[in-house]
Structures are given as structure tokens and as C-alpha cells.
């Protein structure tokens, strides 16, 4: 009888200890990070979906540098091929994903800066609409990346804090990667008049 009571008491202590170890909160935080990652991917996909229409509009309205249009198309292809599973958000994978998206951002920036030389293109309604949608999408990407980084910061802090770090190690919770500022973001662009 003593063994049975001792067994129930030990089980109750084990359940109580595990319930206060933070496992469930780590699972919730991990799911939140995955959800935020899905939002990031959705916004980048929205941008990728706008690009063919933008390239088509530019190509149809101006005798454009074929190299610029090709660079945008190739960068889009690379960016859409690069995927990171929500279960594998390591710092290295986030950097690779960000690099692919950064190349697309640079190619788009070059395309849009060249369009400045074509006032008739900039005056078309289709180009104006696509530019506004692209600008809105870039803003959504910025917000989604910030929300993702905030969720990762909360998650990473939780799994590194004592005593939940013991539970995290036991159940395989690993730190997630952050989005970093794009290369050259610290340098202000030079404006000349």
C-alpha cells in the first residue's frame, strides 16, 4: 500500500513539475514564430506575384535595358525558389533566405530608378497602380519581419532562461534566427541635386 501511495505521490509531483517547466508555453511560442514566418513568406510571395506585371508594363511602355529586366526576372526566380521550412528557422537559413530576397530588392530598386527617365511610363495608370501596390507590399514585408523578429526574441529568451532551458534542451527546442538589416542599410544613400 505504501508503494502505491508513494507511486501516486511521485506521479503527482512529476506532473506538477512538468506542467510548471514551461513546455506548453514553449510550444505556444514556437507556433507563434511559425505563424509569423508564414506571414513573412506570404508578403514576399505577394511581392513576387506583382513583379511579372510590373516587368510587363515597363517592357511594353519603354524601350528598356533588357539586362535590367532579365536581372529582375532572374532575381525573382531565385527568391521564389529559396524556401525555409518553419521547422528549420536557423540563423543560417534565415540569412540565406534574406540574401535571396535582398537580391530581388536590389534588382527592383534598379528597375524603379531607371523608370525615372521615362515620364510617359510613370504617367500610366497601370504602372502607377503597380508601384503603389509594390510600395504597400514592401511596407507589409517590413511589418511582418518586425513581428517575426519580436516573436523570435520572446521564444529565444524563453528557451534560454532557467529553468525552462533544461526543458527546452530535453525536448529539442532550438534558437531561431532573426532577420538582420540588409547589407549597406547603415549607410545613408547619397542624394544629389
C-alpha positions as CSV (number, residue, x, y, z in Angstrom):
1,X,0.0,0.0,0.0
2,X,2.9,2.4,0.8
3,X,4.4,1.7,-2.6
4,X,1.1,2.6,-4.3
5,X,0.7,5.8,-2.3
6,X,4.3,6.7,-3.0
7,X,3.9,6.0,-6.7
8,X,0.8,8.3,-6.9
9,X,2.6,11.0,-5.0
10,X,5.7,10.7,-7.3
11,X,3.4,10.8,-10.4
12,X,1.7,13.9,-9.0
13,X,5.0,15.6,-8.3
14,X,6.3,14.7,-11.8
15,X,3.1,16.1,-13.5
16,X,3.3,19.2,-11.4
17,X,6.9,19.7,-12.2
18,X,6.4,19.2,-15.9
19,X,3.4,21.5,-16.0
20,X,5.4,24.3,-14.5
21,X,8.6,23.6,-16.6
22,X,7.3,25.8,-19.4
23,X,6.9,23.1,-22.1
24,X,3.4,24.2,-23.1
25,X,4.4,27.9,-23.2
26,X,7.4,27.0,-25.4
27,X,5.1,25.1,-27.8
28,X,2.8,28.1,-28.0
29,X,5.7,30.4,-28.6
30,X,7.2,28.1,-31.3
31,X,3.8,28.0,-33.0
32,X,3.6,31.8,-32.8
33,X,7.0,32.1,-34.5
34,X,5.9,29.7,-37.3
35,X,2.7,31.7,-37.8
36,X,4.8,35.0,-38.1
37,X,7.1,33.2,-40.5
38,X,4.0,32.3,-42.6
39,X,3.1,36.0,-42.7
40,X,6.6,36.9,-43.9
41,X,6.5,34.3,-46.6
42,X,3.0,35.5,-47.7
43,X,4.2,39.1,-48.1
44,X,7.3,38.1,-50.0
45,X,5.1,35.9,-52.3
46,X,2.8,38.9,-52.8
47,X,5.8,41.0,-54.0
48,X,6.9,38.2,-56.2
49,X,3.5,37.9,-57.8
50,X,3.4,41.7,-58.6
51,X,6.8,41.6,-60.4
52,X,5.8,39.9,-63.7
53,X,3.0,42.5,-64.2
54,X,5.5,45.3,-63.4
55,X,8.1,44.0,-65.8
56,X,5.5,43.5,-68.5
57,X,4.2,47.1,-68.0
58,X,7.7,48.5,-68.2
59,X,8.6,46.4,-71.2
60,X,5.5,47.5,-73.0
61,X,5.8,51.2,-72.3
62,X,9.5,51.8,-72.8
63,X,12.5,50.6,-74.8
64,X,14.1,49.3,-71.7
65,X,17.5,47.9,-70.9
66,X,17.0,44.2,-71.5
67,X,19.7,43.4,-68.9
68,X,17.7,45.2,-66.2
69,X,14.5,43.3,-67.0
70,X,16.4,40.0,-67.1
71,X,18.1,40.7,-63.8
72,X,14.7,41.3,-62.1
73,X,13.2,38.2,-63.6
74,X,16.2,36.1,-62.6
75,X,16.3,37.5,-59.1
76,X,12.6,36.8,-58.7
77,X,13.1,33.2,-59.8
78,X,15.9,32.7,-57.3
79,X,13.9,34.4,-54.5
80,X,10.9,32.2,-55.1
81,X,13.0,29.0,-55.2
82,X,14.5,29.7,-51.9
83,X,12.2,28.4,-49.2
84,X,12.8,27.8,-45.5
85,X,10.6,25.4,-43.5
86,X,9.0,26.9,-40.4
87,X,10.6,23.9,-38.5
88,X,14.1,24.9,-39.6
89,X,14.4,28.6,-38.9
90,X,18.1,28.6,-38.0
91,X,20.1,31.8,-38.3
92,X,21.9,30.4,-41.3
93,X,18.7,29.6,-43.2
94,X,17.2,33.0,-42.4
95,X,20.4,34.6,-43.8
96,X,20.2,32.6,-47.0
97,X,16.5,33.5,-47.4
98,X,17.2,37.1,-46.7
99,X,20.1,37.2,-49.2
100,X,17.9,35.8,-51.9
101,X,15.2,38.4,-51.1
102,X,17.8,41.1,-50.9
103,X,19.0,40.4,-54.4
104,X,15.4,40.8,-55.7
105,X,15.1,44.1,-53.7
106,X,18.2,45.4,-55.4
107,X,17.1,44.4,-58.8
108,X,13.7,46.0,-58.3
109,X,15.3,49.2,-56.9
110,X,17.4,49.4,-60.1
111,X,14.4,48.9,-62.3
112,X,12.4,51.6,-60.5
113,X,15.2,54.1,-60.5
114,X,15.6,53.6,-64.3
115,X,11.9,54.2,-64.8
116,X,12.5,57.8,-63.6
117,X,13.9,58.5,-67.1
118,X,10.5,57.6,-68.7
119,X,7.9,60.1,-67.6
120,X,5.3,58.7,-70.1
121,X,5.7,55.3,-68.3
122,X,5.3,56.8,-64.8
123,X,2.2,58.6,-66.0
124,X,0.4,55.4,-67.0
125,X,-2.3,54.2,-64.6
126,X,-1.1,50.6,-64.7
127,X,2.4,51.5,-63.7
128,X,1.2,53.9,-61.0
129,X,-1.1,51.2,-59.6
130,X,1.6,48.5,-59.6
131,X,4.1,50.9,-58.0
132,X,1.6,51.7,-55.2
133,X,0.9,48.0,-54.6
134,X,4.6,47.3,-54.6
135,X,5.2,50.1,-52.1
136,X,2.4,48.8,-49.9
137,X,3.8,45.3,-50.1
138,X,7.3,46.5,-49.1
139,X,5.7,48.2,-46.0
140,X,3.9,44.9,-45.2
141,X,7.1,43.0,-45.5
142,X,8.8,45.4,-43.1
143,X,6.0,44.9,-40.5
144,X,5.9,41.1,-41.0
145,X,9.7,40.9,-40.5
146,X,9.5,43.0,-37.3
147,X,6.6,40.9,-36.0
148,X,8.6,37.8,-36.8
149,X,11.7,39.1,-35.0
150,X,9.6,40.1,-32.0
151,X,8.2,36.6,-31.8
152,X,11.6,35.0,-32.2
153,X,13.1,37.3,-29.4
154,X,10.3,36.2,-27.0
155,X,10.8,32.5,-27.9
156,X,14.6,32.6,-27.8
157,X,14.5,34.3,-24.4
158,X,12.2,31.7,-23.0
159,X,14.2,28.7,-24.2
160,X,17.5,30.2,-22.8
161,X,16.1,31.2,-19.4
162,X,16.4,29.0,-16.4
163,X,14.7,26.6,-15.6
164,X,12.9,26.3,-19.0
165,X,16.3,25.9,-20.7
166,X,16.5,22.5,-19.1
167,X,13.1,21.5,-20.6
168,X,14.0,23.1,-23.9
169,X,17.2,21.1,-24.1
170,X,15.4,17.9,-23.1
171,X,12.7,18.3,-25.8
172,X,14.8,19.7,-28.6
173,X,13.7,23.3,-28.7
174,X,16.4,25.3,-30.5
175,X,17.0,29.0,-31.0
176,X,15.5,30.6,-34.1
177,X,17.2,33.1,-36.4
178,X,16.4,36.8,-36.8
179,X,16.1,38.9,-39.9
180,X,19.1,41.3,-39.9
181,X,19.4,44.7,-41.5
182,X,20.3,44.4,-45.2
183,X,23.9,44.9,-46.1
184,X,24.6,48.6,-46.6
185,X,21.5,49.7,-44.7
186,X,23.6,51.6,-42.2
187,X,25.0,53.8,-45.0
188,X,22.6,56.6,-46.0
189,X,22.1,57.0,-49.7
190,X,23.8,59.9,-51.3
191,X,21.3,62.4,-52.7
192,X,22.5,64.9,-55.3
193,X,20.5,67.7,-56.9
